């Protein structure tokens, strides 16, 4: 008896069923905001990786020229 109940309950998870659900516009707004946030995060990381070493190099070069 327990095996039959186990097989029946497991079949509910294995057999796909259609979900007639409504996803409102708020969900789409959240997905768009998350996507834009991810893109901005990647661009900010690239900017930091590229900009700060260049800034440090220019600062050293300016200091060297000032000493001469």
PDB file of N, CA, C and O in Angstrom:
ATOM      1  N   UNK A   1       0.823  -1.185   0.000  1.00  0.00           N
ATOM      2  CA  UNK A   1       0.000   0.000   0.000  1.00  0.00           C
ATOM      3  C   UNK A   1       0.873   1.257   0.000  1.00  0.00           C
ATOM      4  O   UNK A   1       0.620   2.198  -0.752  1.00  0.00           O
ATOM      5  N   UNK A   2       1.905   1.260   0.855  1.00  0.00           N
ATOM      6  CA  UNK A   2       2.782   2.425   0.930  1.00  0.00           C
ATOM      7  C   UNK A   2       3.546   2.641  -0.378  1.00  0.00           C
ATOM      8  O   UNK A   2       3.791   3.775  -0.789  1.00  0.00           O
ATOM      9  N   UNK A   3       3.915   1.533  -1.022  1.00  0.00           N
ATOM     10  CA  UNK A   3       4.626   1.643  -2.291  1.00  0.00           C
ATOM     11  C   UNK A   3       3.725   2.265  -3.353  1.00  0.00           C
ATOM     12  O   UNK A   3       4.189   3.071  -4.160  1.00  0.00           O
ATOM     13  N   UNK A   4       2.455   1.905  -3.362  1.00  0.00           N
ATOM     14  CA  UNK A   4       1.511   2.462  -4.325  1.00  0.00           C
ATOM     15  C   UNK A   4       1.346   3.963  -4.102  1.00  0.00           C
ATOM     16  O   UNK A   4       1.332   4.733  -5.062  1.00  0.00           O
ATOM     17  N   UNK A   5       1.224   4.372  -2.876  1.00  0.00           N
ATOM     18  CA  UNK A   5       1.093   5.800  -2.553  1.00  0.00           C
ATOM     19  C   UNK A   5       2.365   6.548  -2.959  1.00  0.00           C
ATOM     20  O   UNK A   5       2.295   7.669  -3.463  1.00  0.00           O
ATOM     21  N   UNK A   6       3.511   5.934  -2.740  1.00  0.00           N
ATOM     22  CA  UNK A   6       4.777   6.545  -3.110  1.00  0.00           C
ATOM     23  C   UNK A   6       4.881   6.710  -4.623  1.00  0.00           C
ATOM     24  O   UNK A   6       5.317   7.756  -5.102  1.00  0.00           O
ATOM     25  N   UNK A   7       4.487   5.695  -5.375  1.00  0.00           N
ATOM     26  CA  UNK A   7       4.543   5.756  -6.833  1.00  0.00           C
ATOM     27  C   UNK A   7       3.584   6.822  -7.365  1.00  0.00           C
ATOM     28  O   UNK A   7       3.932   7.582  -8.269  1.00  0.00           O
ATOM     29  N   UNK A   8       2.395   6.872  -6.808  1.00  0.00           N
ATOM     30  CA  UNK A   8       1.409   7.869  -7.264  1.00  0.00           C
ATOM     31  C   UNK A   8       1.887   9.282  -6.942  1.00  0.00           C
ATOM     32  O   UNK A   8       1.787  10.174  -7.786  1.00  0.00           O
ATOM     33  N   UNK A   9       2.396   9.493  -5.754  1.00  0.00           N
ATOM     34  CA  UNK A   9       2.848  10.837  -5.388  1.00  0.00           C
ATOM     35  C   UNK A   9       4.088  11.250  -6.180  1.00  0.00           C
ATOM     36  O   UNK A   9       4.246  12.425  -6.509  1.00  0.00           O
ATOM     37  N   UNK A  10       4.968  10.296  -6.487  1.00  0.00           N
ATOM     38  CA  UNK A  10       6.151  10.602  -7.279  1.00  0.00           C
ATOM     39  C   UNK A  10       5.769  10.928  -8.716  1.00  0.00           C
ATOM     40  O   UNK A  10       6.449  11.723  -9.364  1.00  0.00           O
ATOM     41  N   UNK A  11       4.705  10.338  -9.222  1.00  0.00           N
ATOM     42  CA  UNK A  11       4.292  10.594 -10.601  1.00  0.00           C
ATOM     43  C   UNK A  11       3.806  12.026 -10.784  1.00  0.00           C
ATOM     44  O   UNK A  11       3.871  12.552 -11.894  1.00  0.00           O
ATOM     45  N   UNK A  12       3.327  12.661  -9.741  1.00  0.00           N
ATOM     46  CA  UNK A  12       2.903  14.061  -9.850  1.00  0.00           C
ATOM     47  C   UNK A  12       4.095  14.977 -10.115  1.00  0.00           C
ATOM     48  O   UNK A  12       3.954  16.014 -10.763  1.00  0.00           O
ATOM     49  N   UNK A  13       5.261  14.595  -9.615  1.00  0.00           N
ATOM     50  CA  UNK A  13       6.454  15.408  -9.840  1.00  0.00           C
ATOM     51  C   UNK A  13       7.119  15.096 -11.176  1.00  0.00           C
ATOM     52  O   UNK A  13       7.812  15.950 -11.729  1.00  0.00           O
ATOM     53  N   UNK A  14       6.926  13.915 -11.694  1.00  0.00           N
ATOM     54  CA  UNK A  14       7.569  13.494 -12.936  1.00  0.00           C
ATOM     55  C   UNK A  14       6.765  13.945 -14.150  1.00  0.00           C
ATOM     56  O   UNK A  14       7.344  14.408 -15.133  1.00  0.00           O
ATOM     57  N   UNK A  15       5.452  13.819 -14.097  1.00  0.00           N
ATOM     58  CA  UNK A  15       4.597  14.157 -15.234  1.00  0.00           C
ATOM     59  C   UNK A  15       4.382  15.673 -15.262  1.00  0.00           C
ATOM     60  O   UNK A  15       3.862  16.243 -14.302  1.00  0.00           O
ATOM     61  N   UNK A  16       4.781  16.327 -16.358  1.00  0.00           N
ATOM     62  CA  UNK A  16       4.591  17.778 -16.423  1.00  0.00           C
ATOM     63  C   UNK A  16       3.116  18.146 -16.567  1.00  0.00           C
ATOM     64  O   UNK A  16       2.336  17.416 -17.178  1.00  0.00           O
ATOM     65  N   UNK A  17       2.763  19.258 -16.010  1.00  0.00           N
ATOM     66  CA  UNK A  17       1.405  19.739 -16.148  1.00  0.00           C
ATOM     67  C   UNK A  17       1.446  21.204 -16.555  1.00  0.00           C
ATOM     68  O   UNK A  17       2.426  21.903 -16.299  1.00  0.00           O
ATOM     69  N   UNK A  18       0.383  21.657 -17.183  1.00  0.00           N
ATOM     70  CA  UNK A  18       0.320  23.045 -17.604  1.00  0.00           C
ATOM     71  C   UNK A  18      -0.108  23.914 -16.436  1.00  0.00           C
ATOM     72  O   UNK A  18      -0.957  23.530 -15.632  1.00  0.00           O
ATOM     73  N   UNK A  19       0.479  25.062 -16.358  1.00  0.00           N
ATOM     74  CA  UNK A  19       0.112  26.013 -15.316  1.00  0.00           C
ATOM     75  C   UNK A  19      -0.587  27.185 -15.987  1.00  0.00           C
ATOM     76  O   UNK A  19       0.012  27.891 -16.797  1.00  0.00           O
ATOM     77  N   UNK A  20      -1.819  27.385 -15.658  1.00  0.00           N
ATOM     78  CA  UNK A  20      -2.556  28.520 -16.192  1.00  0.00           C
ATOM     79  C   UNK A  20      -2.407  29.668 -15.205  1.00  0.00           C
ATOM     80  O   UNK A  20      -3.311  29.964 -14.423  1.00  0.00           O
ATOM     81  N   UNK A  21      -1.257  30.298 -15.262  1.00  0.00           N
ATOM     82  CA  UNK A  21      -0.952  31.355 -14.311  1.00  0.00           C
ATOM     83  C   UNK A  21      -0.699  32.645 -15.059  1.00  0.00           C
ATOM     84  O   UNK A  21      -0.240  32.640 -16.201  1.00  0.00           O
ATOM     85  N   UNK A  22      -1.002  33.742 -14.407  1.00  0.00           N
ATOM     86  CA  UNK A  22      -0.796  35.063 -14.977  1.00  0.00           C
ATOM     87  C   UNK A  22       0.415  35.693 -14.309  1.00  0.00           C
ATOM     88  O   UNK A  22       0.485  35.805 -13.085  1.00  0.00           O
ATOM     89  N   UNK A  23       1.350  36.094 -15.128  1.00  0.00           N
ATOM     90  CA  UNK A  23       2.509  36.818 -14.613  1.00  0.00           C
ATOM     91  C   UNK A  23       2.308  38.270 -15.024  1.00  0.00           C
ATOM     92  O   UNK A  23       2.300  38.597 -16.211  1.00  0.00           O
ATOM     93  N   UNK A  24       2.150  39.115 -14.048  1.00  0.00           N
ATOM     94  CA  UNK A  24       1.816  40.506 -14.298  1.00  0.00           C
ATOM     95  C   UNK A  24       2.988  41.326 -14.811  1.00  0.00           C
ATOM     96  O   UNK A  24       4.108  40.829 -14.934  1.00  0.00           O
ATOM     97  N   UNK A  25       2.715  42.584 -15.107  1.00  0.00           N
ATOM     98  CA  UNK A  25       3.759  43.460 -15.637  1.00  0.00           C
ATOM     99  C   UNK A  25       4.852  43.765 -14.607  1.00  0.00           C
ATOM    100  O   UNK A  25       5.960  44.147 -14.985  1.00  0.00           O
ATOM    101  N   UNK A  26       4.567  43.606 -13.349  1.00  0.00           N
ATOM    102  CA  UNK A  26       5.575  43.832 -12.324  1.00  0.00           C
ATOM    103  C   UNK A  26       6.730  42.853 -12.442  1.00  0.00           C
ATOM    104  O   UNK A  26       7.878  43.208 -12.180  1.00  0.00           O
ATOM    105  N   UNK A  27       6.437  41.648 -12.827  1.00  0.00           N
ATOM    106  CA  UNK A  27       7.489  40.641 -13.007  1.00  0.00           C
ATOM    107  C   UNK A  27       8.395  41.026 -14.166  1.00  0.00           C
ATOM    108  O   UNK A  27       9.614  40.885 -14.071  1.00  0.00           O
ATOM    109  N   UNK A  28       7.823  41.504 -15.242  1.00  0.00           N
ATOM    110  CA  UNK A  28       8.626  41.923 -16.396  1.00  0.00           C
ATOM    111  C   UNK A  28       9.505  43.113 -16.022  1.00  0.00           C
ATOM    112  O   UNK A  28      10.659  43.197 -16.441  1.00  0.00           O
ATOM    113  N   UNK A  29       8.953  44.027 -15.234  1.00  0.00           N
ATOM    114  CA  UNK A  29       9.742  45.177 -14.790  1.00  0.00           C
ATOM    115  C   UNK A  29      10.917  44.751 -13.939  1.00  0.00           C
ATOM    116  O   UNK A  29      12.008  45.308 -14.055  1.00  0.00           O
ATOM    117  N   UNK A  30      10.700  43.764 -13.084  1.00  0.00           N
ATOM    118  CA  UNK A  30      11.780  43.250 -12.254  1.00  0.00           C
ATOM    119  C   UNK A  30      12.871  42.577 -13.066  1.00  0.00           C
ATOM    120  O   UNK A  30      14.057  42.727 -12.772  1.00  0.00           O
ATOM    121  N   UNK A  31      12.471  41.839 -14.083  1.00  0.00           N
ATOM    122  CA  UNK A  31      13.451  41.170 -14.943  1.00  0.00           C
ATOM    123  C   UNK A  31      14.266  42.209 -15.714  1.00  0.00           C
ATOM    124  O   UNK A  31      15.482  42.071 -15.850  1.00  0.00           O
ATOM    125  N   UNK A  32      13.602  43.239 -16.213  1.00  0.00           N
ATOM    126  CA  UNK A  32      14.307  44.292 -16.948  1.00  0.00           C
ATOM    127  C   UNK A  32      15.271  45.027 -16.017  1.00  0.00           C
ATOM    128  O   UNK A  32      16.411  45.291 -16.399  1.00  0.00           O
ATOM    129  N   UNK A  33      14.832  45.359 -14.808  1.00  0.00           N
ATOM    130  CA  UNK A  33      15.690  46.053 -13.851  1.00  0.00           C
ATOM    131  C   UNK A  33      16.898  45.200 -13.468  1.00  0.00           C
ATOM    132  O   UNK A  33      18.010  45.716 -13.346  1.00  0.00           O
ATOM    133  N   UNK A  34      16.687  43.913 -13.280  1.00  0.00           N
ATOM    134  CA  UNK A  34      17.796  43.026 -12.927  1.00  0.00           C
ATOM    135  C   UNK A  34      18.788  42.908 -14.079  1.00  0.00           C
ATOM    136  O   UNK A  34      19.997  42.867 -13.852  1.00  0.00           O
ATOM    137  N   UNK A  35      18.293  42.852 -15.299  1.00  0.00           N
ATOM    138  CA  UNK A  35      19.167  42.761 -16.472  1.00  0.00           C
ATOM    139  C   UNK A  35      19.996  44.029 -16.629  1.00  0.00           C
ATOM    140  O   UNK A  35      21.201  43.962 -16.870  1.00  0.00           O
ATOM    141  N   UNK A  36      19.351  45.180 -16.491  1.00  0.00           N
ATOM    142  CA  UNK A  36      20.078  46.442 -16.600  1.00  0.00           C
ATOM    143  C   UNK A  36      21.098  46.554 -15.469  1.00  0.00           C
ATOM    144  O   UNK A  36      22.216  47.020 -15.691  1.00  0.00           O
ATOM    145  N   UNK A  37      20.732  46.137 -14.277  1.00  0.00           N
ATOM    146  CA  UNK A  37      21.663  46.160 -13.150  1.00  0.00           C
ATOM    147  C   UNK A  37      22.880  45.289 -13.387  1.00  0.00           C
ATOM    148  O   UNK A  37      23.997  45.674 -13.040  1.00  0.00           O
ATOM    149  N   UNK A  38      22.679  44.125 -13.970  1.00  0.00           N
ATOM    150  CA  UNK A  38      23.789  43.227 -14.269  1.00  0.00           C
ATOM    151  C   UNK A  38      24.726  43.842 -15.306  1.00  0.00           C
ATOM    152  O   UNK A  38      25.947  43.753 -15.175  1.00  0.00           O
ATOM    153  N   UNK A  39      24.158  44.461 -16.327  1.00  0.00           N
ATOM    154  CA  UNK A  39      24.974  45.099 -17.370  1.00  0.00           C
ATOM    155  C   UNK A  39      25.774  46.258 -16.779  1.00  0.00           C
ATOM    156  O   UNK A  39      26.959  46.406 -17.076  1.00  0.00           O
ATOM    157  N   UNK A  40      25.134  47.081 -15.943  1.00  0.00           N
ATOM    158  CA  UNK A  40      25.835  48.211 -15.310  1.00  0.00           C
ATOM    159  C   UNK A  40      26.941  47.709 -14.390  1.00  0.00           C
ATOM    160  O   UNK A  40      28.019  48.300 -14.326  1.00  0.00           O
ATOM    161  N   UNK A  41      26.671  46.615 -13.679  1.00  0.00           N
ATOM    162  CA  UNK A  41      27.684  46.042 -12.791  1.00  0.00           C
ATOM    163  C   UNK A  41      28.910  45.591 -13.579  1.00  0.00           C
ATOM    164  O   UNK A  41      30.038  45.849 -13.158  1.00  0.00           O
ATOM    165  N   UNK A  42      28.716  44.938 -14.688  1.00  0.00           N
ATOM    166  CA  UNK A  42      29.829  44.466 -15.512  1.00  0.00           C
ATOM    167  C   UNK A  42      30.607  45.645 -16.079  1.00  0.00           C
ATOM    168  O   UNK A  42      31.837  45.632 -16.074  1.00  0.00           O
ATOM    169  N   UNK A  43      29.899  46.670 -16.570  1.00  0.00           N
ATOM    170  CA  UNK A  43      30.578  47.841 -17.121  1.00  0.00           C
ATOM    171  C   UNK A  43      31.360  48.588 -16.042  1.00  0.00           C
ATOM    172  O   UNK A  43      32.462  49.068 -16.305  1.00  0.00           O
ATOM    173  N   UNK A  44      30.810  48.694 -14.837  1.00  0.00           N
ATOM    174  CA  UNK A  44      31.511  49.367 -13.747  1.00  0.00           C
ATOM    175  C   UNK A  44      32.771  48.596 -13.352  1.00  0.00           C
ATOM    176  O   UNK A  44      33.801  49.199 -13.053  1.00  0.00           O
ATOM    177  N   UNK A  45      32.691  47.285 -13.350  1.00  0.00           N
ATOM    178  CA  UNK A  45      33.868  46.470 -13.028  1.00  0.00           C
ATOM    179  C   UNK A  45      34.953  46.653 -14.092  1.00  0.00           C
ATOM    180  O   UNK A  45      36.129  46.809 -13.763  1.00  0.00           O
ATOM    181  N   UNK A  46      34.558  46.634 -15.350  1.00  0.00           N
ATOM    182  CA  UNK A  46      35.533  46.846 -16.428  1.00  0.00           C
ATOM    183  C   UNK A  46      36.146  48.242 -16.341  1.00  0.00           C
ATOM    184  O   UNK A  46      37.350  48.403 -16.541  1.00  0.00           O
ATOM    185  N   UNK A  47      35.330  49.244 -16.047  1.00  0.00           N
ATOM    186  CA  UNK A  47      35.824  50.603 -15.909  1.00  0.00           C
ATOM    187  C   UNK A  47      36.851  50.691 -14.782  1.00  0.00           C
ATOM    188  O   UNK A  47      37.894  51.327 -14.938  1.00  0.00           O
ATOM    189  N   UNK A  48      36.561  50.063 -13.661  1.00  0.00           N
ATOM    190  CA  UNK A  48      37.497  50.078 -12.537  1.00  0.00           C
ATOM    191  C   UNK A  48      38.786  49.354 -12.852  1.00  0.00           C
ATOM    192  O   UNK A  48      39.864  49.804 -12.464  1.00  0.00           O
ATOM    193  N   UNK A  49      38.689  48.252 -13.542  1.00  0.00           N
ATOM    194  CA  UNK A  49      39.882  47.469 -13.883  1.00  0.00           C
ATOM    195  C   UNK A  49      40.760  48.228 -14.865  1.00  0.00           C
ATOM    196  O   UNK A  49      41.987  48.162 -14.778  1.00  0.00           O
ATOM    197  N   UNK A  50      40.151  48.944 -15.793  1.00  0.00           N
ATOM    198  CA  UNK A  50      40.913  49.650 -16.822  1.00  0.00           C
ATOM    199  C   UNK A  50      41.345  51.040 -16.353  1.00  0.00           C
ATOM    200  O   UNK A  50      42.489  51.429 -16.589  1.00  0.00           O
ATOM    201  N   UNK A  51      40.474  51.793 -15.704  1.00  0.00           N
ATOM    202  CA  UNK A  51      40.722  53.190 -15.408  1.00  0.00           C
ATOM    203  C   UNK A  51      41.774  53.412 -14.325  1.00  0.00           C
ATOM    204  O   UNK A  51      42.663  54.246 -14.501  1.00  0.00           O
ATOM    205  N   UNK A  52      41.697  52.700 -13.228  1.00  0.00           N
ATOM    206  CA  UNK A  52      42.585  52.985 -12.112  1.00  0.00           C
ATOM    207  C   UNK A  52      44.062  52.694 -12.401  1.00  0.00           C
ATOM    208  O   UNK A  52      44.901  53.487 -11.973  1.00  0.00           O
ATOM    209  N   UNK A  53      44.432  51.633 -13.083  1.00  0.00           N
ATOM    210  CA  UNK A  53      45.857  51.480 -13.436  1.00  0.00           C
ATOM    211  C   UNK A  53      46.346  52.588 -14.380  1.00  0.00           C
ATOM    212  O   UNK A  53      47.484  53.043 -14.267  1.00  0.00           O
ATOM    213  N   UNK A  54      45.493  53.015 -15.301  1.00  0.00           N
ATOM    214  CA  UNK A  54      45.882  54.103 -16.203  1.00  0.00           C
ATOM    215  C   UNK A  54      46.056  55.393 -15.404  1.00  0.00           C
ATOM    216  O   UNK A  54      47.002  56.147 -15.634  1.00  0.00           O
ATOM    217  N   UNK A  55      45.158  55.643 -14.481  1.00  0.00           N
ATOM    218  CA  UNK A  55      45.245  56.835 -13.633  1.00  0.00           C
ATOM    219  C   UNK A  55      46.536  56.822 -12.819  1.00  0.00           C
ATOM    220  O   UNK A  55      47.210  57.846 -12.712  1.00  0.00           O
ATOM    221  N   UNK A  56      46.878  55.697 -12.259  1.00  0.00           N
ATOM    222  CA  UNK A  56      48.102  55.567 -11.471  1.00  0.00           C
ATOM    223  C   UNK A  56      49.332  55.809 -12.355  1.00  0.00           C
ATOM    224  O   UNK A  56      50.275  56.480 -11.934  1.00  0.00           O
ATOM    225  N   UNK A  57      49.325  55.269 -13.572  1.00  0.00           N
ATOM    226  CA  UNK A  57      50.436  55.458 -14.505  1.00  0.00           C
ATOM    227  C   UNK A  57      50.591  56.932 -14.875  1.00  0.00           C
ATOM    228  O   UNK A  57      51.706  57.454 -14.892  1.00  0.00           O
ATOM    229  N   UNK A  58      49.490  57.596 -15.166  1.00  0.00           N
ATOM    230  CA  UNK A  58      49.555  59.007 -15.533  1.00  0.00           C
ATOM    231  C   UNK A  58      50.037  59.861 -14.358  1.00  0.00           C
ATOM    232  O   UNK A  58      50.763  60.835 -14.554  1.00  0.00           O
ATOM    233  N   UNK A  59      49.640  59.502 -13.159  1.00  0.00           N
ATOM    234  CA  UNK A  59      50.073  60.226 -11.966  1.00  0.00           C
ATOM    235  C   UNK A  59      51.586  60.090 -11.777  1.00  0.00           C
ATOM    236  O   UNK A  59      52.263  61.068 -11.459  1.00  0.00           O
ATOM    237  N   UNK A  60      52.116  58.877 -11.973  1.00  0.00           N
ATOM    238  CA  UNK A  60      53.565  58.654 -11.862  1.00  0.00           C
ATOM    239  C   UNK A  60      54.309  59.434 -12.941  1.00  0.00           C
ATOM    240  O   UNK A  60      55.351  60.036 -12.682  1.00  0.00           O
ATOM    241  N   UNK A  61      53.763  59.415 -14.146  1.00  0.00           N
ATOM    242  CA  UNK A  61      54.401  60.098 -15.267  1.00  0.00           C
ATOM    243  C   UNK A  61      54.406  61.612 -15.012  1.00  0.00           C
ATOM    244  O   UNK A  61      55.401  62.278 -15.298  1.00  0.00           O
ATOM    245  N   UNK A  62      53.348  62.143 -14.496  1.00  0.00           N
ATOM    246  CA  UNK A  62      53.263  63.570 -14.195  1.00  0.00           C
ATOM    247  C   UNK A  62      54.261  63.944 -13.090  1.00  0.00           C
ATOM    248  O   UNK A  62      54.916  64.983 -13.156  1.00  0.00           O
ATOM    249  N   UNK A  63      54.361  63.084 -12.083  1.00  0.00           N
ATOM    250  CA  UNK A  63      55.286  63.327 -10.975  1.00  0.00           C
ATOM    251  C   UNK A  63      56.731  63.305 -11.476  1.00  0.00           C
ATOM    252  O   UNK A  63      57.546  64.117 -11.037  1.00  0.00           O
ATOM    253  N   UNK A  64      57.061  62.378 -12.396  1.00  0.00           N
ATOM    254  CA  UNK A  64      58.389  62.281 -12.966  1.00  0.00           C
ATOM    255  C   UNK A  64      58.729  63.539 -13.759  1.00  0.00           C
ATOM    256  O   UNK A  64      59.833  64.072 -13.647  1.00  0.00           O
ATOM    257  N   UNK A  65      57.777  64.008 -14.557  1.00  0.00           N
ATOM    258  CA  UNK A  65      58.002  65.206 -15.369  1.00  0.00           C
ATOM    259  C   UNK A  65      58.178  66.440 -14.496  1.00  0.00           C
ATOM    260  O   UNK A  65      58.924  67.350 -14.859  1.00  0.00           O
ATOM    261  N   UNK A  66      57.510  66.484 -13.361  1.00  0.00           N
ATOM    262  CA  UNK A  66      57.601  67.602 -12.441  1.00  0.00           C
ATOM    263  C   UNK A  66      58.989  67.665 -11.786  1.00  0.00           C
ATOM    264  O   UNK A  66      59.516  68.750 -11.540  1.00  0.00           O
ATOM    265  N   UNK A  67      59.567  66.506 -11.510  1.00  0.00           N
ATOM    266  CA  UNK A  67      60.864  66.443 -10.865  1.00  0.00           C
ATOM    267  C   UNK A  67      61.982  66.898 -11.810  1.00  0.00           C
ATOM    268  O   UNK A  67      63.002  67.404 -11.341  1.00  0.00           O
ATOM    269  N   UNK A  68      61.824  66.738 -13.081  1.00  0.00           N
ATOM    270  CA  UNK A  68      62.873  67.076 -14.048  1.00  0.00           C
ATOM    271  C   UNK A  68      63.025  68.539 -14.233  1.00  0.00           C
ATOM    272  O   UNK A  68      63.869  68.978 -15.015  1.00  0.00           O
TER     273      UNK A  68
END
